[in-house]
Amino acid sequence: MSKIRIGFIGVGNMGQMAHLKNYVHVDDCEVVALAEGREQTGKLVAERYGIPKVYADYKEMLAAEKLDGVVASQSFPLHAAFLPTVYKKVKCVFTEKPLCLSVDAGRKLAAAAKRTGCTHMVGYHKRSDPATMYAKDVIDGWKKSGKNGPMQYVRLLMPAGDWIAGGFTGLLNAGDKLEGGFEWEPPVKDMDAKTGQQYLSFVNYYIHQVNLMRHLLGEPYKVTYAEKSGVLLAVQSKSGIAGTIEMSPYSTTIAWEESALVAFANGYVKLNLPAPLTSFRAGTVETYEDPGQGATPMRTSPTLPWVHAMRQQAINFVKVCQGKAKPLCDAAEALEDLKMARQYIKLRYGK
């Protein structure tokens, strides 16, 4: 089978260090072109990673290249303006989280992707961490078998910390200015400026946990409580399972202490995730089962491969481009995250 042909739109900090450096080492794909509005930086990046074509404008790249997929690493408030054009040119698109800024724009993007037949994979990389993938299999297995009783509670803890973890080491930047650029999505209409800024901050930082909550629950949920200080939100799933997201009850300067607890009546799955830009290290998983009736409880912790979430995410997107897998999160589901964020802000601020 011929390799999947990938084009990049943007090779800034995340474009280079979270995405490009991983795609160039995936066996089943080749990065054949990039579009970068900083001409000299684009050339430096292409030279380092052996990319044959560099374009100043993404529309030129889409017109000139036959691409199976596009990785568009841009700030999310830019998505609404340029993604509909990309949808029309390729079958598969990858972007960072979240889908965009507002719920209204998210609806339009999800509809446009469906209308054009483009699969838009949204980069919630925590779903691609080998630890999350392992934990999800265990959780789904327990739910199906019922051997540890019903799922009762999901707790996510996300303290602020060093999310970069040295991951920008080696970043190329020629210091040239961006030429052209994209149109920014306007502020959310039904919020005043102060509330809109709080919404933007929440969506930028905690939308990963909003998404991970649904992934671990395995079903939709609604936000039921928003503590006024911004430390805690509570949710209830469609089937009645309780959940909480703790948002930076403390912070760390040189560490990352993100975790998840999925509790069943007679056991639990604990998930610890590394900093987003950590390389060659997956998270960790611990399972605990207490069968009762005098049987010995069992605690296990698997040894996982030396694969980090961003690399596994690149592998997963290539499989999507090959038609071998569905995206772990597509545009339609990512829209639900924006809806949950809007619910949270309304409960917290009344607006």
Sequence and secondary structure as in RCSB ss.txt:
>XXXX:A:sequence
MSKIRIGFIGVGNMGQMAHLKNYVHVDDCEVVALAEGREQTGKLVAERYGIPKVYADYKEMLAAEKLDGVVASQS
FPLHAAFLPTVYKKVKCVFTEKPLCLSVDAGRKLAAAAKRTGCTHMVGYHKRSDPATMYAKDVIDGWKKSGKNGP
MQYVRLLMPAGDWIAGGFTGLLNAGDKLEGGFEWEPPVKDMDAKTGQQYLSFVNYYIHQVNLMRHLLGEPYKVTY
AEKSGVLLAVQSKSGIAGTIEMSPYSTTIAWEESALVAFANGYVKLNLPAPLTSFRAGTVETYEDPGQGATPMRT
SPTLPWVHAMRQQAINFVKVCQGKAKPLCDAAEALEDLKMARQYIKLRYGK
>XXXX:A:secstr
   EEEEEE  SHHIIIIIIHHHTT TTEEEEEEE SSHHHHHHHHHHHT SEEESSHHHHHHH   SEEEE   
GGGHHHHHHHHHTT SEEEEESSS SSHHHHHHHHHHHHHHT EEEEE GGGGSHHHHHHHHHHHHHHHH TT  
EEEEEEEEEE  SSTTTTTT         S        TTS HHHHHHHHHHHHHHHHHHHHHHHHHTS EEEEE
E TTSSEEEEEETT  EEEEEEEEEE SS   EEEEEEETTEEEEEEE  TT  S   EEEEEE   TT   EEE
     S  HHHHHHHHHHHHHHTSS  SSBHHHHHHHHHHHHHHHHHHH  
